[in-house]
């Protein structure tokens, strides 16, 4: 009987330590591989999108200086993903401008995407004229 109770308690302890991702496969860090525009394709270098709970972070790591980072709100519902209200990181009193976000291929402080593909390795987002391809980092 003691063995059964011990095994049961141990099982409960391991189950309680399980990570809970509210966004499923979306949560984590993604490297931006390409952005397809109507007339061209861009292959950015060292740009990352990180999703966790209700936050999104966009960052650029070029190795020569501290990474550039912006934090924003994330709203993910099924086939729609919205990012908005970006601020510089560490958090400053001023919001990110559209000019600042262009470096990350974002052209508005409030952007909504259709989720075309989402699995453990690949994320493809579509926003009107642009298609973003990201790979899990």
DSSP file (Angstrom, degrees, kcal/mol; ACC not computed):
  #  RESIDUE AA STRUCTURE BP1 BP2  ACC     N-H-->O    O-->H-N    N-H-->O    O-->H-N    TCO  KAPPA ALPHA  PHI   PSI    X-CA   Y-CA   Z-CA
    1    1 A X     >        0   0    0      0, 0.0     4,-2.2     0, 0.0     5,-0.2   0.000 360.0 360.0 360.0 -41.0    0.0    0.0    0.0
    2    2 A X  H  >  +     0   0    0      1,-0.2     4,-2.5     2,-0.2     5,-0.2   0.872 360.0  53.0 -63.1 -36.8    2.9    2.4    0.9
    3    3 A X  H  > S+     0   0    0      2,-0.2     4,-2.6     1,-0.2    -1,-0.2   0.915 108.6  49.2 -64.7 -42.3    4.4    1.7   -2.5
    4    4 A X  H  > S+     0   0    0      2,-0.2     4,-2.4     1,-0.2    -2,-0.2   0.918 112.6  47.0 -64.1 -43.6    1.2    2.6   -4.3
    5    5 A X  H  X S+     0   0    0     -4,-2.2     4,-2.6     2,-0.2     5,-0.2   0.908 112.5  50.6 -64.9 -41.5    0.8    5.8   -2.4
    6    6 A X  H  X S+     0   0    0     -4,-2.5     4,-2.4     2,-0.2    -2,-0.2   0.922 112.1  46.3 -62.1 -44.8    4.5    6.7   -3.0
    7    7 A X  H  X S+     0   0    0     -4,-2.6     4,-2.4     2,-0.2    -2,-0.2   0.902 112.6  51.0 -64.6 -41.4    4.1    6.1   -6.8
    8    8 A X  H  X S+     0   0    0     -4,-2.4     4,-2.2    -5,-0.2    -2,-0.2   0.925 111.8  46.3 -62.6 -45.8    0.9    8.1   -6.9
    9    9 A X  H  X S+     0   0    0     -4,-2.6     4,-2.2     1,-0.2    -2,-0.2   0.895 112.5  50.7 -64.1 -40.6    2.4   11.1   -5.1
   10   10 A X  H  X S+     0   0    0     -4,-2.4     4,-2.1    -5,-0.2    -2,-0.2   0.901 109.9  50.3 -64.1 -40.9    5.5   10.9   -7.3
   11   11 A X  H  X S+     0   0    0     -4,-2.4     4,-2.2     1,-0.2    -2,-0.2   0.900 110.4  49.6 -62.9 -42.1    3.3   10.9  -10.4
   12   12 A X  H  X S+     0   0    0     -4,-2.2     4,-2.1     2,-0.2    -1,-0.2   0.896 109.2  52.8 -64.3 -40.2    1.3   13.9   -9.2
   13   13 A X  H  X S+     0   0    0     -4,-2.2     4,-1.0     1,-0.2    -2,-0.2   0.918 111.0  45.9 -62.9 -43.9    4.5   15.8   -8.5
   14   14 A X  H  < S+     0   0    0     -4,-2.1     3,-0.4     1,-0.2     4,-0.3   0.887 112.1  51.2 -66.7 -38.3    5.8   15.2  -12.0
   15   15 A X  H >< S+     0   0    0     -4,-2.2     3,-1.1     1,-0.2    -1,-0.2   0.862 106.2  55.4 -66.5 -35.4    2.5   16.1  -13.6
   16   16 A X  H 3< S+     0   0    0     -4,-2.1    -1,-0.2     1,-0.2    -2,-0.2   0.764 103.5  55.7 -69.1 -24.8    2.4   19.4  -11.6
   17   17 A X  T 3< S+     0   0    0     -4,-1.0    -1,-0.2    -3,-0.4    -2,-0.2   0.477  79.8 120.3 -85.9  -2.8    5.9   20.4  -13.0
   18   18 A X    <   -     0   0    0     -3,-1.1     2,-0.2    -4,-0.3    -3,-0.0  -0.394  69.4-115.6 -65.0 136.1    4.6   20.0  -16.6
   19   19 A X        -     0   0    0     -2,-0.1     2,-0.6     1,-0.0    -1,-0.1  -0.468  22.3-147.2 -73.4 143.1    4.9   23.3  -18.5
   20   20 A X        -     0   0    0     -2,-0.2     2,-0.7     3,-0.0     3,-0.1  -0.951  11.6-170.9-115.7 115.7    1.7   24.9  -19.7
   21   21 A X    >   -     0   0    0     -2,-0.6     3,-1.1     1,-0.1     5,-0.1  -0.919   7.4-166.7-105.9 114.0    1.8   26.7  -23.0
   22   22 A X  T 3  S+     0   0    0     -2,-0.7    -1,-0.1     1,-0.2    30,-0.0   0.728  89.5  48.3 -74.4 -18.4   -1.4   28.7  -23.6
   23   23 A X  T >  S-     0   0    0      1,-0.3     3,-1.8    -3,-0.1    -1,-0.2   0.240  96.0-148.6-103.9  12.6   -0.5   29.3  -27.2
   24   24 A X  G X  S-     0   0    0     -3,-1.1     3,-1.0     1,-0.3    -1,-0.3  -0.315  73.8  -1.6  59.8-133.4    0.5   25.7  -28.1
   25   25 A X  G 3  S+     0   0    0      1,-0.2    -1,-0.3    93,-0.1    94,-0.1   0.664 124.7  72.5 -65.2 -17.1    3.2   25.3  -30.7
   26   26 A X  G <  S+     0   0    0     -3,-1.8    25,-0.3    92,-0.1    -1,-0.2   0.879  74.3  95.5 -67.3 -37.6    3.4   29.1  -31.1
   27   27 A X    <   +     0   0    0     -3,-1.0     2,-0.3    23,-0.1    25,-0.2  -0.271  69.2  47.3 -60.1 136.3    5.1   29.7  -27.8
   28   28 A X  E    S-A   51   0A   0     23,-2.8    23,-2.7     2,-0.0     2,-0.4  -0.789  94.9 -45.0 129.4-171.4    8.9   30.0  -28.0
   29   29 A X  E     -A   50   0A   0     -2,-0.3   108,-3.1    21,-0.2     2,-0.4  -0.832  48.6-169.9-102.7 133.8   11.5   31.8  -30.1
   30   30 A X  E     -AB  49 136A   0     19,-2.9    19,-2.8    -2,-0.4     2,-0.5  -0.964  15.5-139.9-124.9 136.9   11.2   31.9  -33.9
   31   31 A X  E     -AB  48 135A   0    104,-3.2   104,-2.3    -2,-0.4     2,-0.6  -0.848  22.5-126.1 -96.8 127.8   13.8   33.1  -36.4
   32   32 A X  E     + B   0 134A   0     15,-2.8    15,-0.4    -2,-0.5   102,-0.2  -0.620  32.8 173.6 -74.4 116.8   12.5   35.1  -39.3
   33   33 A X  E     -     0   0A   0    100,-2.7     2,-0.3    -2,-0.6   101,-0.2   0.835  58.1  -8.6 -94.4 -38.9   13.7   33.3  -42.5
   34   34 A X  E     - B   0 133A   0     99,-1.6    99,-2.6     9,-0.2     2,-0.4  -0.996  43.5-154.3-159.0 154.5   12.0   35.3  -45.3
   35   35 A X  E     -CB  42 132A   0      7,-2.4     7,-2.9    -2,-0.3     2,-0.6  -0.981  19.6-152.5-130.6 119.6    9.4   37.8  -46.0
   36   36 A X  E     -CB  41 131A   0     95,-2.8    95,-1.6    -2,-0.4     5,-0.2  -0.839  13.8-172.8 -98.0 120.0    7.8   37.6  -49.5
   37   37 A X        -     0   0    0      3,-3.2     3,-0.3    -2,-0.6    93,-0.1  -0.596  41.7 -99.0-100.6 166.6    6.5   40.9  -50.9
   38   38 A X  S    S+     0   0    0      1,-0.2     3,-0.1    -2,-0.2    92,-0.1   0.837 122.1  22.4 -56.7 -32.6    4.4   41.2  -54.1
   39   39 A X  S    S+     0   0    0      1,-0.1     2,-0.3     0, 0.0    -1,-0.2   0.398 129.4  15.3-118.0   2.7    7.5   42.2  -56.1
   40   40 A X        -     0   0    0     -3,-0.3    -3,-3.2     2,-0.0     2,-0.4  -0.974  60.3-124.3-162.9 171.9   10.5   40.8  -54.0
   41   41 A X  E     -C   36   0A   0     -2,-0.3     2,-0.4    -5,-0.2    -5,-0.2  -0.999  18.4-157.3-129.8 133.5   11.7   38.5  -51.3
   42   42 A X  E     -C   35   0A   0     -7,-2.9    -7,-2.4    -2,-0.4     2,-0.5  -0.908   5.4-164.4-109.9 136.6   13.7   39.6  -48.3
   43   43 A X        -     0   0    0     -2,-0.4    -9,-0.2    -9,-0.2   -10,-0.1  -0.781  21.0-158.6-117.9  85.4   15.9   37.2  -46.3
   44   44 A X        -     0   0    0     -2,-0.5     2,-0.5     1,-0.1     3,-0.2  -0.176   7.9-132.0 -65.0 155.8   16.5   39.0  -43.0
   45   45 A X  S    S-     0   0    0      1,-0.2    -1,-0.1   -14,-0.0    16,-0.1  -0.941  74.7  -8.6-114.9 128.2   19.5   38.1  -40.8
   46   46 A X  S    S+     0   0    0     -2,-0.5    15,-2.3     1,-0.2     2,-0.5   0.811  84.2 143.1  63.0  36.3   19.3   37.6  -37.1
   47   47 A X  E     - D   0  60A   0    -15,-0.4   -15,-2.8    13,-0.2     2,-0.4  -0.934  27.2-171.7-107.5 130.1   15.7   38.8  -36.6
   48   48 A X  E     -AD  31  59A   0     11,-2.9    11,-2.4    -2,-0.5     2,-0.5  -0.937  18.2-160.2-125.5 142.5   13.7   36.8  -34.0
   49   49 A X  E     -AD  30  58A   0    -19,-2.8   -19,-2.9    -2,-0.4     2,-0.5  -0.990  14.9-167.1-116.5 126.6   10.1   36.8  -32.9
   50   50 A X  E     -AD  29  57A   0      7,-2.9     7,-2.5    -2,-0.5     2,-0.4  -0.964   1.4-166.2-119.0 130.9    9.4   35.4  -29.4
   51   51 A X  E     +AD  28  56A   0    -23,-2.7   -23,-2.8    -2,-0.5     2,-0.3  -0.955  15.4 160.8-118.3 131.2    5.9   34.5  -28.2
   52   52 A X  E >   - D   0  55A   0      3,-2.3     3,-2.4    -2,-0.4     2,-0.3  -0.893  63.6 -52.4-152.2 117.9    5.0   33.7  -24.6
   53   53 A X  T 3  S-     0   0    0     -2,-0.3   -32,-0.0     1,-0.3   -26,-0.0  -0.349 123.5 -16.3  54.5-110.8    1.5   33.9  -23.1
   54   54 A X  T 3  S+     0   0    0     -2,-0.3    20,-2.3    21,-0.1     2,-0.3   0.085 121.0  88.5-111.6  22.3    0.2   37.3  -24.0
   55   55 A X  E <   -DE  52  73A   0     -3,-2.4    -3,-2.3    18,-0.3     2,-0.4  -0.905  50.7-167.2-122.3 149.2    3.5   38.9  -25.0
   56   56 A X  E     -DE  51  72A   0     16,-2.2    16,-2.9    -2,-0.3     2,-0.4  -0.995   4.9-166.1-128.9 139.7    5.6   39.1  -28.2
   57   57 A X  E     -DE  50  71A   0     -7,-2.5    -7,-2.9    -2,-0.4     2,-0.4  -0.995   2.0-164.8-123.8 130.2    9.2   40.3  -28.4
   58   58 A X  E     +DE  49  70A   0     12,-2.3    12,-2.1    -2,-0.4     2,-0.3  -0.942  20.8 170.5-109.3 137.0   10.9   41.2  -31.6
   59   59 A X  E     -DE  48  69A   0    -11,-2.4   -11,-2.9    -2,-0.4     2,-0.4  -0.984  28.3-148.6-147.6 155.3   14.7   41.4  -31.5
   60   60 A X  E     -DE  47  68A   0      8,-2.0     8,-1.6    -2,-0.3     2,-0.6  -0.996   9.7-169.6-126.3 127.1   17.7   41.7  -33.7
   61   61 A X        +     0   0    0    -15,-2.3     6,-0.1    -2,-0.4     5,-0.1  -0.902  19.5 157.9-118.2  99.8   21.0   40.1  -32.8
   62   62 A X        -     0   0    0     -2,-0.6    -1,-0.1     3,-0.2     4,-0.1   0.484  49.6-126.2-103.8  -1.9   23.8   41.3  -35.0
   63   63 A X  S    S+     0   0    0      2,-0.4     3,-0.1     1,-0.1     4,-0.1   0.312  91.9  84.7  82.5 -10.6   26.7   40.6  -32.6
   64   64 A X  S    S+     0   0    0      1,-0.1     2,-0.3     2,-0.1    -1,-0.1   0.681 100.2   2.2 -99.0 -19.6   28.2   44.1  -32.7
   65   65 A X  S    S-     0   0    0      1,-0.0    -2,-0.4     3,-0.0    -3,-0.2  -0.877  99.8 -54.2-150.7 180.0   26.1   45.7  -30.0
   66   66 A X  S    S-     0   0    0     -2,-0.3    -4,-0.1     1,-0.1    -2,-0.1  -0.350  71.3 -94.1 -60.4 144.1   23.3   45.0  -27.6
   67   67 A X        -     0   0    0      1,-0.1     2,-0.5    -6,-0.1    -6,-0.2  -0.284  33.5-123.5 -60.1 144.2   20.3   43.4  -29.2
   68   68 A X  E     -E   60   0A   0     -8,-1.6    -8,-2.0    -3,-0.1     2,-0.3  -0.789  39.9-179.7 -86.7 131.9   17.5   45.7  -30.3
   69   69 A X  E     -E   59   0A   0     -2,-0.5    20,-1.8    20,-0.4     2,-0.4  -0.987  21.0-175.8-140.0 144.9   14.3   44.6  -28.7
   70   70 A X  E     -EF  58  88A   0    -12,-2.1   -12,-2.3    -2,-0.3     2,-0.4  -0.997  13.7-151.2-136.6 136.0   10.7   45.7  -28.6
   71   71 A X  E     +EF  57  87A   0     16,-2.6    16,-2.6    -2,-0.4     2,-0.3  -0.854  22.8 166.4-105.3 141.8    7.9   44.1  -26.4
   72   72 A X  E     -E   56   0A   0    -16,-2.9   -16,-2.2    -2,-0.4     2,-0.3  -0.893  38.6 -85.7-143.9 174.9    4.3   44.1  -27.5
   73   73 A X  E     -EF  55  84A   0     11,-3.2    11,-1.8    -2,-0.3     2,-0.4  -0.628  37.2-152.8 -84.3 143.8    0.9   42.6  -26.7
   74   74 A X  E     - F   0  83A   0    -20,-2.3     2,-0.4    -2,-0.3     9,-0.2  -0.966  14.1-178.2-120.2 132.8    0.0   39.3  -28.3
   75   75 A X  E     + F   0  82A   0      7,-2.4     7,-2.7    -2,-0.4     2,-0.5  -0.946  10.0 178.3-129.1 110.7   -3.5   38.1  -29.1
   76   76 A X  E     + F   0  81A   0     -2,-0.4     2,-0.4     5,-0.2     5,-0.2  -0.952   7.8 164.3-120.4 117.1   -3.6   34.6  -30.6
   77   77 A X  E >   - F   0  80A   0      3,-2.8     3,-1.8    -2,-0.5     2,-0.5  -0.884  60.8 -70.1-135.0 102.2   -6.9   33.0  -31.4
   78   78 A X  T 3  S+     0   0    0     -2,-0.4    -1,-0.0     1,-0.3     0, 0.0  -0.341 121.9   2.7  59.4-106.1   -6.9   30.0  -33.7
   79   79 A X  T 3  S+     0   0    0     -2,-0.5    36,-2.5    35,-0.1     2,-0.4   0.256 121.0  77.5 -99.2  11.4   -6.0   31.1  -37.2
   80   80 A X  E <   -FG  77 114A   0     -3,-1.8    -3,-2.8    34,-0.2     2,-0.4  -0.982  51.9-176.6-128.2 133.6   -5.5   34.8  -36.3
   81   81 A X  E     -FG  76 113A   0     32,-2.3    32,-3.3    -2,-0.4     2,-0.4  -0.995   6.7-171.2-128.6 126.1   -2.5   36.4  -34.5
   82   82 A X  E     -FG  75 112A   0     -7,-2.7    -7,-2.4    -2,-0.4     2,-0.4  -0.957   5.2-170.0-121.5 137.9   -2.3   40.1  -33.6
   83   83 A X  E     +FG  74 111A   0     28,-2.8    28,-2.9    -2,-0.4     2,-0.3  -0.985  22.2 148.7-123.9 135.7    0.6   42.1  -32.3
   84   84 A X  E     +FG  73 110A   0    -11,-1.8   -11,-3.2    -2,-0.4    26,-0.2  -0.959  38.3  42.2-156.6 170.7    0.2   45.6  -30.9
   85   85 A X  E     -     0   0A   0     24,-0.6     2,-0.2    -2,-0.3    -1,-0.1   0.897  65.2-168.8  54.7  53.3    1.4   48.3  -28.5
   86   86 A X  E     -     0   0A   0     23,-0.3    10,-2.5    10,-0.2     2,-0.3  -0.504   7.7-178.0 -75.2 139.5    5.2   47.8  -28.9
   87   87 A X  E     -FH  71  95A   0    -16,-2.6   -16,-2.6     8,-0.3     8,-0.2  -0.951  33.6 -96.1-131.5 153.4    7.6   49.5  -26.5
   88   88 A X  E  >  -F   70   0A   0      6,-0.9     4,-0.7    -2,-0.3     2,-0.4  -0.280  51.2 -98.0 -66.1 156.9   11.3   49.5  -26.4
   89   89 A X  T  4 S+     0   0    0    -20,-1.8   -20,-0.4     2,-0.2     2,-0.2  -0.995 111.7  46.0-127.3 130.2   13.0   47.0  -24.1
   90   90 A X  T  4 S-     0   0    0     -2,-0.4   -21,-0.1     2,-0.0    -2,-0.1   0.498 122.9 -95.3 -61.2 153.3   14.1   47.5  -21.4
   91   91 A X  T  4  -     0   0    0     -2,-0.2     2,-0.2    -4,-0.1    -2,-0.2  -0.168  51.9-177.8 -55.8 125.6   10.7   49.2  -21.0
   92   92 A X     <  -     0   0    0     -4,-0.7    -1,-0.1     2,-0.3    -2,-0.0  -0.603  40.3-106.4-111.7 176.1   10.9   53.0  -21.6
   93   93 A X  S    S+     0   0    0     -2,-0.2     2,-0.4     2,-0.1    -2,-0.1   0.625  97.3  74.9 -80.5 -12.6    8.2   55.5  -21.3
   94   94 A X  S    S-     0   0    0      1,-0.0    -6,-0.9     3,-0.0    -2,-0.3  -0.797  78.0-126.7-106.1 144.4    7.9   55.9  -25.1
   95   95 A X  B     -H   87   0A   0     -2,-0.4    -8,-0.3    -8,-0.2     2,-0.2  -0.393  36.4 -92.7 -78.4 161.8    6.3   53.5  -27.6
   96   96 A X        -     0   0    0    -10,-2.5     2,-0.2    -2,-0.1   -10,-0.2  -0.518  41.3-132.4 -71.6 140.5    8.0   52.1  -30.6
   97   97 A X     >  -     0   0    0     -2,-0.2     4,-1.8     1,-0.1     5,-0.2  -0.503  21.5-110.6 -88.5 163.3    7.5   54.1  -33.8
   98   98 A X  H  > S+     0   0    0      1,-0.2     4,-1.2     2,-0.2     8,-0.1   0.878 120.7  57.2 -58.6 -37.4    6.5   52.6  -37.1
   99   99 A X  H  4 S+     0   0    0      1,-0.2     4,-0.5     2,-0.2     3,-0.3   0.893 105.9  49.1 -61.2 -41.2   10.0   53.6  -38.3
  100  100 A X  H >4 S+     0   0    0      1,-0.2     3,-0.7     2,-0.2    -1,-0.2   0.865 110.3  51.1 -65.8 -36.6   11.6   51.6  -35.5
  101  101 A X  H ><>S+     0   0    0     -4,-1.8     5,-1.8     1,-0.2     3,-1.8   0.686  89.7  78.5 -78.4 -18.4    9.5   48.5  -36.3
  102  102 A X  G ><5S+     0   0    0     -4,-1.2     3,-2.2    -3,-0.3    -1,-0.2   0.832  82.4  66.7 -59.5 -31.7   10.3   48.5  -40.0
  103  103 A X  G < 5S+     0   0    0     -3,-0.7    -1,-0.3    -4,-0.5    -2,-0.2   0.771 103.4  46.5 -58.7 -25.1   13.7   46.9  -39.2
  104  104 A X  G < 5S-     0   0    0     -3,-1.8    -1,-0.3     2,-0.2    -2,-0.2   0.194 123.3-105.9-102.3  13.6   11.6   43.8  -38.1
  105  105 A X  T < 5S+     0   0    0     -3,-2.2     2,-0.5     1,-0.3    -3,-0.2   0.785  81.1 130.5  64.2  30.4    9.4   43.9  -41.2
  106  106 A X      < -     0   0    0     -5,-1.8    -1,-0.3    -8,-0.1    -2,-0.2  -0.964  36.8-173.4-111.1 130.9    6.5   45.3  -39.2
  107  107 A X        +     0   0    0     -2,-0.5     2,-0.3    -3,-0.1    -9,-0.1   0.163  65.4  33.7-115.0  17.0    4.8   48.3  -40.8
  108  108 A X  S    S-     0   0    0    -11,-0.1     3,-0.1   -10,-0.1    -1,-0.1  -0.970  74.3-121.1-161.9 155.5    2.4   49.3  -38.1
  109  109 A X  S    S+     0   0    0     -2,-0.3   -24,-0.6     1,-0.2     2,-0.4   0.615 109.7  46.8 -76.6 -10.8    2.2   49.2  -34.3
  110  110 A X  E    S+G   84   0A   0    -26,-0.2     2,-0.4   -25,-0.1   -26,-0.2  -0.928  75.1 169.4-133.4 109.2   -0.9   47.0  -34.6
  111  111 A X  E     -G   83   0A   0    -28,-2.9   -28,-2.8    -2,-0.4     2,-0.4  -0.965  16.9-161.7-127.0 135.1   -0.6   44.1  -37.1
  112  112 A X  E     -G   82   0A   0     -2,-0.4     2,-0.3   -30,-0.2   -30,-0.2  -0.958  11.7-170.0-117.6 134.6   -2.9   41.2  -37.6
  113  113 A X  E     -G   81   0A   0    -32,-3.3   -32,-2.3    -2,-0.4     2,-0.5  -0.884  22.7-130.7-120.3 150.2   -1.8   38.0  -39.4
  114  114 A X  E     -GI  80 126A   0     12,-3.0    12,-2.4    -2,-0.3     2,-0.9  -0.881  28.8-129.8 -91.1 131.8   -3.5   34.9  -40.7
  115  115 A X  E     + I   0 125A   0    -36,-2.5    10,-0.2    -2,-0.5     3,-0.1  -0.761  33.2 171.9 -86.2 108.9   -1.7   31.8  -39.5
  116  116 A X  E     +     0   0A   0      8,-2.4     2,-0.4    -2,-0.9    -1,-0.2   0.910  68.7   8.2 -83.0 -47.4   -1.2   29.7  -42.6
  117  117 A X  E     + I   0 124A   0      7,-1.5     7,-2.6     2,-0.0    -1,-0.3  -1.000  62.5 169.5-138.3 135.3    1.0   27.0  -41.0
  118  118 A X  E     + I   0 123A   0     -2,-0.4     2,-0.2     5,-0.2     5,-0.2  -0.893  19.9 130.7-147.2 116.3    2.0   26.3  -37.4
  119  119 A X  S    S-     0   0    0      3,-2.0    -2,-0.0    -2,-0.3     0, 0.0  -0.798  72.0 -72.7-144.9-169.0    3.8   23.2  -36.2
  120  120 A X  S    S+     0   0    0     -2,-0.2     3,-0.1     1,-0.2    16,-0.0   0.699 128.3  25.3 -65.2 -19.4    6.8   22.4  -34.0
  121  121 A X  S    S+     0   0    0      1,-0.2    15,-2.3    14,-0.1     2,-0.4   0.721 118.0  42.9-116.2 -30.7    9.3   23.6  -36.6
  122  122 A X  E     - J   0 135A   0     13,-0.2    -3,-2.0   -92,-0.0     2,-0.4  -0.947  46.5-172.9-133.8 142.7    7.6   26.1  -39.0
  123  123 A X  E     -IJ 118 134A   0     11,-2.4    11,-3.0    -2,-0.4     2,-0.5  -0.993   6.7-173.5-131.6 124.0    5.4   29.2  -38.7
  124  124 A X  E     -IJ 117 133A   0     -7,-2.6    -8,-2.4    -2,-0.4    -7,-1.5  -0.979   6.8-174.4-121.7 122.4    4.0   30.9  -41.8
  125  125 A X  E     -IJ 115 132A   0      7,-2.4     7,-3.0    -2,-0.5     2,-0.4  -0.893   8.4-157.8-116.1 143.7    2.0   34.1  -41.4
  126  126 A X  E     +IJ 114 131A   0    -12,-2.4   -12,-3.0    -2,-0.4     2,-0.3  -0.984  11.8 176.5-125.4 132.4    0.2   36.1  -44.1
  127  127 A X  E >   - J   0 130A   0      3,-3.0     3,-2.1    -2,-0.4     2,-0.8  -0.785  60.0 -76.5-135.8  89.0   -0.7   39.7  -43.8
  128  128 A X  T 3  S+     0   0    0     -2,-0.3    -1,-0.0     1,-0.3   -15,-0.0  -0.397 122.1   5.8  61.1-101.7   -2.3   41.1  -46.9
  129  129 A X  T 3  S+     0   0    0     -2,-0.8     2,-0.3    -3,-0.1    -1,-0.3   0.575 121.6  73.5 -90.8 -10.8    0.5   41.4  -49.3
  130  130 A X  E <   - J   0 127A   0     -3,-2.1    -3,-3.0   -93,-0.1     2,-0.4  -0.824  55.8-161.6-114.5 145.7    3.3   39.9  -47.3
  131  131 A X  E     -BJ  36 126A   0    -95,-1.6   -95,-2.8    -2,-0.3     2,-0.5  -0.990  12.1-159.4-124.1 122.0    4.1   36.2  -46.3
  132  132 A X  E     -BJ  35 125A   0     -7,-3.0    -7,-2.4    -2,-0.4     2,-0.5  -0.859   2.5-164.3-103.9 130.3    6.4   35.7  -43.3
  133  133 A X  E     +BJ  34 124A   0    -99,-2.6  -100,-2.7    -2,-0.5   -99,-1.6  -0.971  13.1 177.6-116.0 125.4    8.2   32.3  -42.9
  134  134 A X  E     -BJ  32 123A   0    -11,-3.0   -11,-2.4    -2,-0.5     2,-0.4  -0.925  16.5-150.8-126.6 149.9    9.8   31.6  -39.5
  135  135 A X  E     -BJ  31 122A   0   -104,-2.3  -104,-3.2    -2,-0.3   -13,-0.2  -0.963  32.1-103.7-121.2 139.5   11.6   28.6  -38.1
  136  136 A X  E      B   30   0A   0    -15,-2.3  -106,-0.3    -2,-0.4  -108,-0.0  -0.365 360.0 360.0 -61.2 133.3   11.6   27.5  -34.5
  137  137 A X              0   0    0   -108,-3.1  -107,-0.2    -2,-0.1    -1,-0.2   0.409 360.0 360.0 -98.5 360.0   14.9   28.5  -32.9
